[in-house]
Amino acid sequence: MIDVTVNGKSIKLDSSMNLTDLLRFLNVDSQYVAVAHNGEVVQVLDLMCIVVNDGDEVEIVRPVGGG
């Protein structure tokens, strides 16, 4: 089991996974978010390549409309 911090909250995962799988696990549509992994902004095409490991920090930002 690994501990990962997502948007400031600790979550436990059974094993390491890539960012695409993490977003699916969290029920987040990767098409409408920006993601940072350990402080680095991740391009959408790289979400499948970056693996989340124990102790990593992930920030997920969703756009908010307003006026």
C-alpha positions as CSV (number, residue, x, y, z in Angstrom):
1,M,0.0,0.0,0.0
2,I,1.3,3.5,-0.8
3,D,0.4,6.9,0.5
4,V,-0.2,9.8,-2.0
5,T,-1.2,13.3,-1.3
6,V,-3.9,14.6,-3.7
7,N,-5.0,18.2,-3.4
8,G,-3.6,18.3,0.2
9,K,-5.4,15.1,1.3
10,S,-3.6,11.8,1.9
11,I,-5.0,8.8,0.1
12,K,-3.9,5.2,0.1
13,L,-3.5,3.1,-3.0
14,D,-3.0,-0.6,-3.4
15,S,0.0,0.0,-5.7
16,S,1.7,2.5,-7.9
17,M,-0.2,3.6,-11.0
18,N,0.1,6.2,-13.7
19,L,-1.7,9.5,-13.5
20,T,-4.3,8.5,-16.0
21,D,-5.3,5.5,-13.8
22,L,-5.2,7.7,-10.7
23,L,-7.6,10.2,-12.3
24,R,-9.9,7.2,-13.3
25,F,-9.7,5.9,-9.7
26,L,-10.7,9.3,-8.4
27,N,-13.5,9.6,-11.1
28,V,-12.0,12.7,-12.6
29,D,-12.3,13.3,-16.4
30,S,-8.7,14.0,-17.6
31,Q,-10.0,16.1,-20.5
32,Y,-11.2,18.9,-18.1
33,V,-8.3,19.2,-15.6
34,A,-4.8,20.4,-15.1
35,V,-2.5,18.1,-13.2
36,A,0.8,18.8,-11.3
37,H,2.9,15.9,-10.1
38,N,5.4,16.8,-7.3
39,G,5.2,20.5,-8.3
40,E,5.6,20.0,-12.0
41,V,2.7,20.7,-14.4
42,V,2.0,17.6,-16.5
43,Q,1.0,17.8,-20.2
44,V,-2.1,15.7,-21.0
45,L,-0.1,13.4,-23.3
46,D,2.3,12.6,-20.5
47,L,-0.4,11.5,-18.0
48,M,0.0,7.8,-19.0
49,C,3.8,8.0,-18.7
50,I,4.2,9.4,-15.2
51,V,3.8,6.8,-12.3
52,V,2.6,7.9,-8.9
53,N,4.7,6.4,-6.1
54,D,4.7,6.4,-2.3
55,G,5.0,9.9,-0.9
56,D,4.2,11.7,-4.2
57,E,2.0,14.9,-4.3
58,V,-0.6,15.4,-7.0
59,E,-2.6,18.6,-7.6
60,I,-5.7,18.4,-9.7
61,V,-7.3,21.7,-10.8
62,R,-10.7,22.0,-12.6
63,P,-11.7,25.1,-14.4
64,V,-14.5,27.1,-12.9
65,G,-16.8,29.3,-14.9
66,G,-18.1,32.6,-13.6
67,G,-18.7,36.1,-14.5
